[in-house]
Amino acid sequence: MNVHVILLIAAAVGALAISFKKDSAKTWEGLKVARSRFGSIAGDILAVLALVSLFLTIVPPNVISSLLGSENVALSGLAGATIGTVTIMPAFVAFPLSASLIAKGAHLVAVAAFITTLTMVGFATAPIEREYFGTRFTIIRNVVSFLAALVIAGGMVVLYAIL
Amino acid sequence: MPSFDRLRSNKLIVFTAACYVAAALYDTSIVGESASMCWVFVREMIEILPPVIIIATLIDVWVPHQAIIRLLGSSSGVKGIVASIAMGSVFAGPIYAAFPLTQSLMRKGASLTNIVIILSAWAVTKVPMLVVESKFLGIDFMLSRYLLTVPMLVIIGLTVSRLVSERAVRTHLEGISDEDVIRLAERLPGHDCGACGYSSCQEYARAISVHGEDPTLCRFVDGSVTVGA
């Protein structure tokens, strides 16, 4: 388990302990709400995770790296952003994968676009986001974030040259 | 048709199951491979989602509206933006874990701009992941990506809140309030008999609250199941 996961769990347990000390009845009520929240979303999240796993199994990694390594930098950046949009994966999987993609010849811009949309733009998580915030919010936030990811990736070319 | 509604409210799960059946018919080894990949994702979900939801719920219970409005409300200005970036960046985890937390904060009065900033920062500027990113992709890569991303978070937040009406999002939040589901479920007998077409009373309460299901389907309750009654 990563350090941040342990810290997160410790924070939740600590907060619960304080809450129980202050008012145990209210805390039980809260835990009931938490359980219903978890129950109402867990099924959808599991479905999304299973779907993404299937997608990543069917599309072999060398297809991805050849898309991200095309001659045309702008095109490979767009490909990176698009692949990042349709998939989600934990950051601790994404970074090693990106490093291996670069080693296989993927362009830096494409990888930056990939990492940014991977976590910020979610085609797969959109049904869940919609439950929480509504359809219009979900569409607009994802489209705006996708465009922002392209800007970030483009800026990488300039900044990387200076640094 | 309650059973059809159940299918509809679980359409993501039904769709995924169908995809897996199709894949299995094509080549069974695909299913095994993706199941083992899925386990990595699921483990992350099990570790991160419950503590985040507990923290979100405790915010609901304890943190006063005024405190959140002062820190993240619509007149919190630059201070609110900085607080949002900081708050989003401390957490590391998949973005779906951020939805319950940001939803709680918004119910307590955080502005739409700041909610979007927290969500985006949660996704892309993770402090716990700084080291991992520079280890694999180099410190130059990590630094330039952060330098570019932080200002973009603000631009994303401001743009989204211009294009989406904050009131519409708030109306949506009221519509699926978890407290309502709980209160409705308390009106139901809890036998989980399935006569209404749902597998449990909890499921039926959720269907009434979220999907506007007919509230008179329970044979143990005279008339409608409502929050007020």
Boltz contact constraints between the chains, C-beta under 6 A:
constraints:
  - contact:
      token1: [A, 4]
      token2: [B, 92]
      max_distance: 6.0
  - contact:
      token1: [A, 4]
      token2: [B, 128]
      max_distance: 6.0
  - contact:
      token1: [A, 5]
      token2: [B, 47]
      max_distance: 6.0
  - contact:
      token1: [A, 8]
      token2: [B, 51]
      max_distance: 6.0
  - contact:
      token1: [A, 9]
      token2: [B, 51]
      max_distance: 6.0
  - contact:
      token1: [A, 12]
      token2: [B, 51]
      max_distance: 6.0
  - contact:
      token1: [A, 12]
      token2: [B, 54]
      max_distance: 6.0
  - contact:
      token1: [A, 12]
      token2: [B, 55]
      max_distance: 6.0
  - contact:
      token1: [A, 15]
      token2: [B, 58]
      max_distance: 6.0
  - contact:
      token1: [A, 19]
      token2: [B, 58]
      max_distance: 6.0
  - contact:
      token1: [A, 26]
      token2: [B, 61]
      max_distance: 6.0
  - contact:
      token1: [A, 30]
      token2: [B, 57]
      max_distance: 6.0
  - contact:
      token1: [A, 30]
      token2: [B, 61]
      max_distance: 6.0
  - contact:
      token1: [A, 33]
      token2: [B, 57]
      max_distance: 6.0
  - contact:
      token1: [A, 33]
      token2: [B, 178]
      max_distance: 6.0
  - contact:
      token1: [A, 33]
      token2: [B, 182]
      max_distance: 6.0
  - contact:
      token1: [A, 34]
      token2: [B, 53]
      max_distance: 6.0
  - contact:
      token1: [A, 34]
      token2: [B, 54]
      max_distance: 6.0
  - contact:
      token1: [A, 34]
      token2: [B, 57]
      max_distance: 6.0
  - contact:
      token1: [A, 36]
      token2: [B, 178]
      max_distance: 6.0
  - contact:
      token1: [A, 36]
      token2: [B, 181]
      max_distance: 6.0
  - contact:
      token1: [A, 36]
      token2: [B, 182]
      max_distance: 6.0
  - contact:
      token1: [A, 37]
      token2: [B, 53]
      max_distance: 6.0
  - contact:
      token1: [A, 37]
      token2: [B, 100]
      max_distance: 6.0
  - contact:
      token1: [A, 37]
      token2: [B, 178]
      max_distance: 6.0
  - contact:
      token1: [A, 38]
      token2: [B, 53]
      max_distance: 6.0
  - contact:
      token1: [A, 40]
      token2: [B, 206]
      max_distance: 6.0
  - contact:
      token1: [A, 43]
      token2: [B, 13]
      max_distance: 6.0
  - contact:
      token1: [A, 44]
      token2: [B, 12]
      max_distance: 6.0
  - contact:
      token1: [A, 45]
      token2: [B, 45]
      max_distance: 6.0
  - contact:
      token1: [A, 45]
      token2: [B, 96]
      max_distance: 6.0
  - contact:
      token1: [A, 47]
      token2: [B, 12]
      max_distance: 6.0
  - contact:
      token1: [A, 47]
      token2: [B, 13]
      max_distance: 6.0
  - contact:
      token1: [A, 47]
      token2: [B, 16]
      max_distance: 6.0
  - contact:
      token1: [A, 49]
      token2: [B, 38]
      max_distance: 6.0
  - contact:
      token1: [A, 49]
      token2: [B, 41]
      max_distance: 6.0
  - contact:
      token1: [A, 49]
      token2: [B, 42]
      max_distance: 6.0
  - contact:
      token1: [A, 50]
      token2: [B, 16]
      max_distance: 6.0
  - contact:
      token1: [A, 50]
      token2: [B, 38]
      max_distance: 6.0
  - contact:
      token1: [A, 51]
      token2: [B, 16]
      max_distance: 6.0
  - contact:
      token1: [A, 53]
      token2: [B, 34]
      max_distance: 6.0
  - contact:
      token1: [A, 53]
      token2: [B, 37]
      max_distance: 6.0
  - contact:
      token1: [A, 53]
      token2: [B, 38]
      max_distance: 6.0
  - contact:
      token1: [A, 54]
      token2: [B, 19]
      max_distance: 6.0
  - contact:
      token1: [A, 54]
      token2: [B, 34]
      max_distance: 6.0
  - contact:
      token1: [A, 57]
      token2: [B, 30]
      max_distance: 6.0
  - contact:
      token1: [A, 57]
      token2: [B, 33]
      max_distance: 6.0
  - contact:
      token1: [A, 57]
      token2: [B, 34]
      max_distance: 6.0
  - contact:
      token1: [A, 90]
      token2: [B, 44]
      max_distance: 6.0
  - contact:
      token1: [A, 91]
      token2: [B, 129]
      max_distance: 6.0
  - contact:
      token1: [A, 95]
      token2: [B, 132]
      max_distance: 6.0
  - contact:
      token1: [A, 95]
      token2: [B, 133]
      max_distance: 6.0
  - contact:
      token1: [A, 95]
      token2: [B, 136]
      max_distance: 6.0
  - contact:
      token1: [A, 96]
      token2: [B, 136]
      max_distance: 6.0
  - contact:
      token1: [A, 99]
      token2: [B, 136]
      max_distance: 6.0
  - contact:
      token1: [A, 99]
      token2: [B, 137]
      max_distance: 6.0
  - contact:
      token1: [A, 112]
      token2: [B, 145]
      max_distance: 6.0
  - contact:
      token1: [A, 116]
      token2: [B, 124]
      max_distance: 6.0
  - contact:
      token1: [A, 119]
      token2: [B, 123]
      max_distance: 6.0
  - contact:
      token1: [A, 119]
      token2: [B, 124]
      max_distance: 6.0
  - contact:
      token1: [A, 120]
      token2: [B, 120]
      max_distance: 6.0
  - contact:
      token1: [A, 120]
      token2: [B, 123]
      max_distance: 6.0
  - contact:
      token1: [A, 120]
      token2: [B, 124]
      max_distance: 6.0
  - contact:
      token1: [A, 122]
      token2: [B, 95]
      max_distance: 6.0
  - contact:
      token1: [A, 125]
      token2: [B, 96]
      max_distance: 6.0
  - contact:
      token1: [A, 127]
      token2: [B, 12]
      max_distance: 6.0
  - contact:
      token1: [A, 128]
      token2: [B, 96]
      max_distance: 6.0
  - contact:
      token1: [A, 132]
      token2: [B, 99]
      max_distance: 6.0
  - contact:
      token1: [A, 132]
      token2: [B, 103]
      max_distance: 6.0
  - contact:
      token1: [A, 133]
      token2: [B, 169]
      max_distance: 6.0
  - contact:
      token1: [A, 134]
      token2: [B, 169]
      max_distance: 6.0
  - contact:
      token1: [A, 134]
      token2: [B, 172]
      max_distance: 6.0
  - contact:
      token1: [A, 136]
      token2: [B, 164]
      max_distance: 6.0
  - contact:
      token1: [A, 137]
      token2: [B, 164]
      max_distance: 6.0
  - contact:
      token1: [A, 137]
      token2: [B, 169]
      max_distance: 6.0
  - contact:
      token1: [A, 140]
      token2: [B, 160]
      max_distance: 6.0
  - contact:
      token1: [A, 140]
      token2: [B, 163]
      max_distance: 6.0
  - contact:
      token1: [A, 140]
      token2: [B, 164]
      max_distance: 6.0
  - contact:
      token1: [A, 141]
      token2: [B, 160]
      max_distance: 6.0
  - contact:
      token1: [A, 144]
      token2: [B, 156]
      max_distance: 6.0
  - contact:
      token1: [A, 144]
      token2: [B, 159]
      max_distance: 6.0
  - contact:
      token1: [A, 144]
      token2: [B, 160]
      max_distance: 6.0
  - contact:
      token1: [A, 145]
      token2: [B, 156]
      max_distance: 6.0
  - contact:
      token1: [A, 148]
      token2: [B, 152]
      max_distance: 6.0
  - contact:
      token1: [A, 148]
      token2: [B, 156]
      max_distance: 6.0
  - contact:
      token1: [A, 152]
      token2: [B, 148]
      max_distance: 6.0
  - contact:
      token1: [A, 152]
      token2: [B, 149]
      max_distance: 6.0
  - contact:
      token1: [A, 152]
      token2: [B, 152]
      max_distance: 6.0
  - contact:
      token1: [A, 155]
      token2: [B, 148]
      max_distance: 6.0
  - contact:
      token1: [A, 156]
      token2: [B, 144]
      max_distance: 6.0
  - contact:
      token1: [A, 159]
      token2: [B, 144]
      max_distance: 6.0
  - contact:
      token1: [A, 160]
      token2: [B, 144]
      max_distance: 6.0
  - contact:
      token1: [A, 163]
      token2: [B, 140]
      max_distance: 6.0
  - contact:
      token1: [A, 163]
      token2: [B, 144]
      max_distance: 6.0
